[in-house]
Amino acid sequence: MRGLLWVVGVFAAAVALSLALQGDGYVLVTLPPWRLEISLVFALLVLLAAFVAGYFLLRLAAHALSLPAHVRAFRQRQRDTRARQALIDALQAQLEGRYARVDKLAGDAWEHGASPALACLIGARAAQRRRDFRRRDEWLERARGAAPEWRNARLAVEAELLAEERRFEDAKRVLGELHAGGLRHLSSQQLLLRCEQALGNWEEVIRLAQQLAKRGALAPEALHGIVGGAYIAQLGRMANDLTRLAQFWKSAPAEQRLQPRIAAVAARTFMHLGDPATARRAIEDALESGWEAELVQLYGDCSGAETLSRIERSERWLAAYPRDAGLLLVLGRLCAERELWGKAQGYLEASLAIQRSRAAHIALGRLFDAIGRVDEANRQFRAAAGPGIGD
């Protein structure tokens, strides 16, 4: 509608102008002693031409006056273009692994002011890859003076680079500064987990791993391995303190106590500290949860821990695992310990029938030697020393 009104208005003005110019009007210009008389139409055309010429002259003058500013803006655009291109080239060179070129290009981008904080972080990463830690620190120092909105990015990169240098305490301090601002991204939490693992802060390792698992950043298998490793490391720290070990084991979650590798470490530690009864219970609980050959062998090593009860428990297991050579070996050793020679011989020979092993031959040799069957004992010892026999 507005366009239609403009068209109508233009045509109306043209009609009015044509009607006005049809008369015999004239324009008289006097400048004593001169006098000029011209037609109205010609006067209007002269005025129009003068207006157009004046307009263009003013535009030309304004352009001439603003020319230095235009030149400065053009040069600034050229510098910005070169700086952005240097930044892009620096990123490409970093992906290509050309770290010396990255340093040069990042320096060009920083000098021309193209995202100076980003240029500094790119340069810091490149210096880290070259193991030029002095240059890396120079780049990070420059980044500290850059735009404040890049603070979190700078702290995250700085913590990652310090952790790569194995300066875990410093990396943890930087992460603390980052988290103090409320930022707790998965990447920073994962890096903090790595630092805590390296520093041996196992309680924090367990807490962080569980948090990451809840957020979907750790697979169940990874969580299982990390938490299990943390508990094993804590058990290792208590290898000389039975009281602390017993308290820790009692307070540990059942899920961890039943893991075969954790139960095996705990059992060995309890046996080392002279508490085979607790070792036996730890192994029994774990084996009831899931069968593990290593735990079966350890069960036979719990000397002094109610041998008859262990024999009874092992025979119940044998009903479920009748062809387990390791379990038969343990039963044979336990029966020999109680001088139940007939049963011991039967179990050991059954173990050898399923799988020949050096340990079973030695156990059977010792049994024959104890009951005075020297020749048979020697045959078993020679068999144990023969080739192709597993442990």
Summary of the structure (lengths in Angstrom):
residues: 391
radius of gyration: 45.3
end to end distance: 99.1
largest distance: 160.7
contacts: 1143
relative contact order: 0.03
helix: 78%
strand: 4%
